[in-house]
Amino acid sequence: MFKNVNDLIAFIESQRRITPKVSLKRFKKICELYGNPQNNINYIHVGGTNGKGSTIAFLKSILRNANYNVATFISPYIIKFNERITYNDDYITDEEILEIGNYILSKYYLLDEHNLDHLSFFEFVTLMAFIYFSRLKNLDIVLLEVGIGGLLDVTNIITPLISVITSVDYDHMNVLGNTLQEIAINKLGIVKESRPLVTIENAEINDLIINTTTAKNSKLVLVKREDIKNIKLSISSTSFSYKQYKDLLLSLLGKHQTENAAIALEVINLLNHFYNFEISREAIYQGLANTFWPGRLQVVSKEPLVILDGAHNKDGIRRLTQFISEVKGDDKVRIIFAVSANKQKEEMIPMLEQVADEIIFTSFHYKRSDDASNLLELSNHPNKRVEDDLEKLIMEAETSDMINVFCGSLYFVSEIYNLILIQKNKN
């Protein structure tokens, strides 16, 4: 048993990460041994390549403005481990992590008795979340983020009120498949019998989406981009209209956030009309305007302009560069890029080079980080360099006359964000 929460978290994070699975039978059995804490809870289950966390943030803010008690399970985190599991405006406490973690470990003998492998990292955190949620007295709904894919993700043992797929694009191909169809089939695995699916149109897989929901007798709500109108972008806000909702204001930046917000609006509509929730237009407008989600096109300084963005795949980088192109005006742009070694950096770097006047390659303190010199070799930019001192890069950004964008990985953005917080606290 652990007496210190940091030691427990280190233990959890040291557990194996990727566990090849052919079914969820083993994890279902494990949850059964712990009393099936995942049962009898209202869930919104959110999958997708990009936009899962932002959509959950929109939904939570709207539901909180409507006075519902909302819990969330998300990954990864930006500031601290506790962000993964929240209830209303509070993270799970260190004391709760320690108590639940030790409770899980205290029953490992049951896994041994049933010849079940011990929990992987994500299984441990997911079980911890289920146990935490099961103990909440006045919980109305849980917003549950899929880890990877959907079909065999351990979060997929639940039956939600509504399933959500924010986007389908290329990422985690070593697990999900190399074609968009294969990836989509995996993500559509979260669709449950007679439970609605909200997703956004995608010409390459629309037929697959329709066939899947038809086979499951699930109502399909397909967000169409043509219904997202009057989009106005700036470095301080985003505004748009969607169907009957005119002049919606978002504090989250970028055109892609209008798509995530439209998905959230359709989920709220289903909650109101199919599940007897009472969420007013006022709660919707205020909820969207007040949504905060760190590390996603987050402006941490306006003069000079410093932006953090956790874009870590081709689709995310495309959305980031689109935003930069639309707001930079005559300003010059410096990109500071670090990425995990298994990502599509050969395709991401040329996209960044198109908007960058200077590009700096670096790394972050996590085992998945690629070496900055490897990234430099992939670049054809005339103004490129390597700099491994992150504090120096932050100081350069904060005294620059350029737009500085830190991007490439949520792990990287998390490290930069925390270093900035440390510097501000010193001052």
Wavefront OBJ file of the C-alpha trace (Angstrom):
o trace
v 0.000 0.000 0.000
v 1.133 3.545 -0.737
v 1.339 6.351 1.821
v 2.305 9.113 -0.607
v 0.119 10.084 -3.583
v 3.106 10.946 -5.782
v 4.520 7.463 -5.262
v 1.154 5.953 -6.182
v 0.860 8.079 -9.322
v 4.409 7.127 -10.317
v 3.449 3.470 -9.870
v 0.287 3.866 -11.975
v 2.184 5.679 -14.741
v 4.870 2.969 -14.766
v 2.358 0.286 -15.723
v 2.251 -0.995 -19.302
v 0.599 1.388 -21.765
v -0.584 -0.513 -24.834
v -2.269 -3.866 -24.233
v -3.341 -5.782 -27.352
v -6.950 -6.908 -26.896
v -9.394 -9.034 -28.827
v -12.312 -8.314 -26.501
v -13.295 -6.445 -23.339
v -14.171 -9.655 -21.525
v -11.164 -9.475 -19.187
v -11.770 -5.865 -18.116
v -15.487 -6.538 -17.642
v -14.568 -9.408 -15.329
v -12.174 -7.167 -13.401
v -14.888 -4.531 -12.942
v -17.234 -7.284 -11.786
v -14.704 -8.249 -9.084
v -14.819 -4.640 -7.894
v -18.623 -4.576 -7.780
v -19.296 -3.145 -11.268
v -18.853 0.494 -10.194
v -19.475 1.624 -13.790
v -23.142 0.600 -13.684
v -26.202 2.747 -12.956
v -24.583 5.994 -14.106
v -25.685 8.321 -16.917
v -22.892 8.732 -19.451
v -22.122 10.723 -22.549
v -19.384 8.677 -24.260
v -17.065 10.828 -26.403
v -14.673 9.387 -28.989
v -12.895 10.803 -32.031
v -9.432 11.662 -33.330
v -9.387 15.331 -32.295
v -11.793 17.532 -30.360
v -12.868 15.069 -27.663
v -11.651 17.169 -24.764
v -12.963 20.448 -26.180
v -16.400 18.936 -26.793
v -16.472 17.596 -23.235
v -15.443 21.040 -21.974
v -18.324 22.675 -23.898
v -20.819 20.106 -22.610
v -19.634 20.415 -19.028
v -19.822 24.197 -19.067
v -23.358 24.176 -20.512
v -24.583 21.526 -18.064
v -22.998 23.321 -15.107
v -24.688 26.554 -16.173
v -27.953 24.591 -16.159
v -27.200 23.519 -12.538
v -26.480 19.844 -13.248
v -23.848 17.913 -11.312
v -21.284 16.764 -13.861
v -18.278 14.469 -13.614
v -15.645 14.032 -16.313
v -12.948 11.557 -17.295
v -10.398 12.925 -19.760
v -6.812 12.332 -20.878
v -4.094 13.378 -20.895
v -3.710 16.248 -18.443
v -2.044 19.652 -18.755
v -1.245 20.752 -15.198
v -1.592 17.720 -12.922
v -2.706 14.082 -12.914
v -5.883 14.921 -10.960
v -7.366 16.695 -14.013
v -8.234 13.300 -15.466
v -11.130 12.859 -13.036
v -13.351 15.761 -11.965
v -16.660 16.469 -10.285
v -18.229 19.833 -11.030
v -15.480 22.409 -10.513
v -13.110 20.186 -8.543
v -10.416 17.693 -9.454
v -10.284 14.390 -7.628
v -8.227 15.111 -4.504
v -4.844 13.588 -3.679
v -6.487 11.884 -0.700
v -9.155 10.314 -2.930
v -6.548 9.128 -5.445
v -4.564 7.548 -2.632
v -7.584 5.895 -1.024
v -9.083 4.532 -4.247
v -5.704 3.485 -5.638
v -4.875 1.537 -2.480
v -8.375 0.011 -2.510
v -7.787 -1.248 -6.057
v -4.396 -2.693 -5.120
v -5.803 -4.309 -1.971
v -8.014 -6.524 -4.147
v -5.348 -7.581 -6.645
v -5.431 -11.005 -5.011
v -8.832 -11.474 -6.679
v -7.237 -10.917 -10.089
v -4.577 -13.492 -9.222
v -7.240 -15.989 -8.126
v -8.971 -15.618 -11.520
v -5.701 -15.723 -13.508
v -6.206 -12.168 -14.720
v -3.265 -9.932 -15.589
v -2.850 -6.886 -13.394
v -4.182 -3.563 -14.664
v -2.442 -1.528 -17.351
v -1.998 2.221 -16.840
v -5.233 3.198 -18.598
v -7.216 0.337 -17.072
v -6.125 1.416 -13.591
v -7.091 5.057 -14.165
v -10.415 4.077 -15.771
v -11.321 1.768 -12.884
v -10.330 4.507 -10.455
v -12.693 6.896 -12.262
v -15.578 4.399 -12.204
v -15.131 3.831 -8.462
v -14.944 7.595 -7.823
v -18.106 8.248 -9.843
v -19.998 5.435 -8.127
v -19.460 7.119 -4.756
v -20.817 10.545 -5.745
v -24.198 11.165 -4.093
v -25.869 13.710 -6.377
v -24.245 12.935 -9.717
v -26.415 13.691 -12.763
v -24.132 12.739 -15.636
v -20.582 11.665 -16.540
v -18.772 12.900 -19.642
v -16.479 9.975 -20.443
v -13.649 10.325 -22.954
v -12.489 7.324 -24.964
v -8.791 6.534 -24.594
v -7.836 5.169 -28.021
v -10.234 4.114 -30.772
v -13.473 2.878 -29.307
v -14.391 -0.727 -29.986
v -11.802 -2.246 -27.633
v -11.165 0.782 -25.454
v -11.791 -0.115 -21.812
v -14.228 2.778 -21.404
v -16.472 0.931 -23.852
v -17.921 -1.397 -21.217
v -20.547 1.252 -20.388
v -23.889 1.929 -22.066
v -24.270 5.697 -22.517
v -27.290 7.904 -23.010
v -25.567 9.268 -26.128
v -22.413 8.355 -28.067
v -20.337 11.118 -29.659
v -17.619 10.923 -32.312
v -16.014 14.311 -32.845
v -13.852 13.559 -35.866
v -12.198 10.664 -37.643
v -8.700 11.109 -39.015
v -5.285 9.443 -39.002
v -3.713 8.782 -35.607
v -2.653 5.702 -33.599
v -2.548 3.697 -36.846
v -0.444 0.999 -35.152
v -3.525 0.213 -33.053
v -6.500 1.350 -35.142
v -5.526 0.553 -38.734
v -3.978 2.340 -41.699
v -7.102 3.349 -43.604
v -9.807 5.819 -42.658
v -12.370 3.027 -42.962
v -10.484 0.835 -40.467
v -10.089 3.736 -38.045
v -13.775 4.648 -38.396
v -14.928 1.066 -37.763
v -12.930 1.098 -34.539
v -14.308 4.449 -33.386
v -17.873 3.471 -34.325
v -17.495 0.585 -31.902
v -18.850 2.893 -29.169
v -22.273 3.035 -30.851
v -24.742 1.114 -28.709
v -28.073 -0.490 -29.497
v -30.894 2.089 -29.590
v -28.682 4.879 -28.231
v -28.197 8.012 -30.366
v -24.929 8.912 -32.065
v -23.870 12.518 -32.665
v -21.014 13.024 -35.110
v -19.863 15.335 -37.881
v -20.186 14.602 -41.570
v -17.220 13.032 -43.336
v -17.770 12.187 -47.006
v -15.293 9.286 -46.884
v -17.134 7.445 -44.118
v -20.712 8.797 -44.095
v -22.061 5.550 -45.563
v -20.260 3.542 -42.891
v -21.702 5.788 -40.167
v -25.225 5.427 -41.565
v -24.929 1.652 -41.950
v -23.579 1.252 -38.405
v -26.303 3.312 -36.748
v -29.002 1.638 -38.841
v -27.784 -1.813 -37.796
v -27.800 -0.724 -34.130
v -31.210 0.967 -34.425
v -29.482 4.130 -33.208
v -30.708 7.590 -34.050
v -28.038 9.420 -36.065
v -27.523 13.157 -35.677
v -25.051 14.255 -38.338
v -23.630 17.756 -37.955
v -23.273 19.390 -41.363
v -20.604 22.021 -41.850
v -22.922 23.993 -44.136
v -25.098 24.683 -41.076
v -22.173 26.376 -39.293
v -22.341 29.956 -40.554
v -21.034 33.478 -40.005
v -17.756 32.284 -38.496
v -15.570 35.083 -37.144
v -12.109 34.315 -35.790
v -9.714 36.342 -33.675
v -6.983 35.755 -31.104
v -9.470 36.440 -28.293
v -12.703 34.678 -29.327
v -14.648 32.763 -31.962
v -18.220 33.493 -33.021
v -20.640 31.649 -35.309
v -24.265 30.673 -35.867
v -25.689 27.159 -35.999
v -29.255 26.417 -37.030
v -31.545 28.254 -34.571
v -28.607 29.517 -32.497
v -27.417 32.911 -33.743
v -24.237 34.765 -32.796
v -22.797 32.163 -30.449
v -19.575 33.258 -28.759
v -16.728 30.903 -27.829
v -13.680 31.692 -25.738
v -11.930 28.728 -27.394
v -10.116 29.700 -30.573
v -10.177 28.305 -34.092
v -12.659 27.351 -36.776
v -12.568 23.712 -35.650
v -14.051 24.724 -32.295
v -17.247 25.763 -34.062
v -17.579 22.130 -35.170
v -16.988 20.817 -31.647
v -19.477 23.334 -30.267
v -22.084 22.335 -32.882
v -21.662 18.711 -31.810
v -22.173 19.786 -28.186
v -25.331 21.674 -29.171
v -26.793 18.551 -30.770
v -25.992 16.509 -27.654
v -27.752 19.099 -25.489
v -30.755 18.984 -27.838
v -30.966 15.196 -27.391
v -30.659 15.487 -23.613
v -33.549 17.960 -23.609
v -35.854 16.085 -25.959
v -35.063 12.416 -25.291
v -33.912 12.365 -21.664
v -35.988 15.141 -20.078
v -33.123 17.397 -19.139
v -33.984 21.075 -18.785
v -31.205 23.122 -20.338
v -32.159 26.659 -21.342
v -30.869 28.765 -24.236
v -29.315 31.065 -21.652
v -27.348 28.148 -20.158
v -26.227 27.158 -23.647
v -25.000 30.638 -24.601
v -23.313 31.274 -21.251
v -21.856 27.771 -21.141
v -20.223 28.067 -24.555
v -18.877 31.553 -23.845
v -17.406 30.520 -20.496
v -15.744 27.278 -21.612
v -12.069 27.030 -20.733
v -9.847 24.235 -22.029
v -6.089 24.641 -21.485
v -3.454 23.761 -24.040
v -5.698 24.012 -27.084
v -4.911 27.176 -29.039
v -4.454 28.815 -25.673
v -3.140 32.365 -25.636
v -0.839 32.647 -22.614
v 0.488 36.083 -23.572
v -0.973 38.748 -25.842
v 1.996 41.121 -26.010
v 3.967 39.418 -27.396
v 1.530 36.797 -28.657
v 2.382 33.341 -27.279
v 0.121 30.392 -28.096
v 0.141 26.831 -26.781
v -1.527 24.108 -28.823
v -1.505 20.382 -28.173
v -2.020 19.467 -31.838
v -0.228 16.131 -32.165
v -1.398 14.601 -35.443
v -1.826 15.650 -39.055
v -5.418 16.807 -38.656
v -4.582 18.805 -35.534
v -1.640 20.515 -37.225
v -3.811 21.314 -40.251
v -6.329 23.054 -37.987
v -3.566 24.917 -36.167
v -1.910 26.200 -39.349
v -5.287 27.225 -40.742
v -5.887 29.350 -37.633
v -2.421 30.914 -37.770
v -2.903 31.825 -41.440
v -6.227 33.490 -40.676
v -5.119 35.649 -37.730
v -1.423 36.437 -38.197
v -1.835 39.396 -40.554
v 1.597 40.930 -41.224
v 3.198 39.435 -38.122
v 6.009 36.929 -38.374
v 5.539 33.469 -36.843
v 7.968 31.343 -34.870
v 6.990 27.683 -34.408
v 8.498 25.750 -31.490
v 7.860 22.083 -32.200
v 8.316 18.896 -30.184
v 6.556 15.625 -30.875
v 6.320 12.003 -29.797
v 8.498 9.688 -31.874
v 5.570 7.616 -33.184
v 3.665 10.544 -34.709
v 3.415 11.595 -38.374
v 6.162 14.190 -38.107
v 7.226 13.728 -41.755
v 3.827 15.131 -42.762
v 3.354 17.553 -39.869
v 6.615 19.481 -40.264
v 6.023 20.598 -43.907
v 2.579 21.887 -42.904
v 4.089 23.973 -40.115
v 6.848 25.252 -42.420
v 4.222 26.849 -44.664
v 3.237 29.335 -41.927
v 6.560 29.609 -40.082
v 9.119 32.367 -40.567
v 11.297 30.449 -38.127
v 10.979 26.910 -36.800
v 12.711 25.620 -33.661
v 12.865 21.929 -32.800
v 13.075 20.760 -29.222
v 12.046 17.857 -26.998
v 10.194 17.261 -23.743
v 10.973 15.190 -20.668
v 8.961 12.086 -21.457
v 10.164 8.808 -22.892
v 8.029 9.119 -26.033
v 9.626 12.404 -27.103
v 11.506 12.385 -30.393
v 15.016 13.785 -30.490
v 15.120 17.379 -31.743
v 18.013 16.590 -34.105
v 15.850 13.952 -35.823
v 13.164 16.561 -36.407
v 15.701 19.060 -37.740
v 16.779 16.555 -40.404
v 13.178 16.263 -41.620
v 12.885 20.012 -42.115
v 13.642 21.945 -45.298
v 12.964 25.341 -43.743
v 15.672 27.970 -44.440
v 15.441 29.322 -40.884
v 15.557 26.317 -38.553
v 17.472 25.340 -35.437
v 17.519 23.094 -32.381
v 17.163 24.350 -28.814
v 16.742 21.913 -25.932
v 16.578 24.482 -23.123
v 12.820 24.961 -22.623
v 13.198 27.817 -20.145
v 15.357 29.662 -22.671
v 12.689 29.119 -25.345
v 10.021 30.574 -23.065
v 12.186 33.627 -22.339
v 12.799 34.090 -26.072
v 9.065 33.894 -26.756
v 8.184 36.383 -24.033
v 10.661 38.974 -25.367
v 9.974 38.391 -29.068
v 8.331 40.600 -31.670
v 6.979 37.482 -33.425
v 3.965 35.246 -32.819
v 5.346 32.252 -30.915
v 3.504 28.935 -31.125
v 4.492 25.950 -28.966
v 2.950 22.794 -30.455
v 3.320 19.117 -31.382
v 2.287 17.239 -28.241
v 0.049 17.661 -25.219
v 2.940 16.337 -23.112
v 5.127 19.136 -24.503
v 2.440 21.779 -24.001
v 1.893 20.542 -20.442
v 5.587 20.963 -19.673
v 5.710 24.459 -21.207
v 2.502 25.494 -19.419
v 3.858 24.415 -16.042
v 7.193 26.164 -16.629
v 5.314 29.378 -17.476
v 3.272 29.027 -14.268
v 6.466 28.546 -12.256
v 8.018 31.656 -13.803
v 4.882 33.723 -13.103
v 4.812 32.566 -9.482
v 8.458 33.593 -9.087
v 7.633 37.057 -10.352
l 1 2 3 4 5 6 7 8 9 10 11 12 13 14 15 16 17 18 19 20 21 22 23 24 25 26 27 28 29 30 31 32 33 34 35 36 37 38 39 40 41 42 43 44 45 46 47 48 49 50 51 52 53 54 55 56 57 58 59 60 61 62 63 64 65 66 67 68 69 70 71 72 73 74 75 76 77 78 79 80 81 82 83 84 85 86 87 88 89 90 91 92 93 94 95 96 97 98 99 100 101 102 103 104 105 106 107 108 109 110 111 112 113 114 115 116 117 118 119 120 121 122 123 124 125 126 127 128 129 130 131 132 133 134 135 136 137 138 139 140 141 142 143 144 145 146 147 148 149 150 151 152 153 154 155 156 157 158 159 160 161 162 163 164 165 166 167 168 169 170 171 172 173 174 175 176 177 178 179 180 181 182 183 184 185 186 187 188 189 190 191 192 193 194 195 196 197 198 199 200 201 202 203 204 205 206 207 208 209 210 211 212 213 214 215 216 217 218 219 220 221 222 223 224 225 226 227 228 229 230 231 232 233 234 235 236 237 238 239 240 241 242 243 244 245 246 247 248 249 250 251 252 253 254 255 256 257 258 259 260 261 262 263 264 265 266 267 268 269 270 271 272 273 274 275 276 277 278 279 280 281 282 283 284 285 286 287 288 289 290 291 292 293 294 295 296 297 298 299 300 301 302 303 304 305 306 307 308 309 310 311 312 313 314 315 316 317 318 319 320 321 322 323 324 325 326 327 328 329 330 331 332 333 334 335 336 337 338 339 340 341 342 343 344 345 346 347 348 349 350 351 352 353 354 355 356 357 358 359 360 361 362 363 364 365 366 367 368 369 370 371 372 373 374 375 376 377 378 379 380 381 382 383 384 385 386 387 388 389 390 391 392 393 394 395 396 397 398 399 400 401 402 403 404 405 406 407 408 409 410 411 412 413 414 415 416 417 418 419 420 421 422 423 424 425 426 427
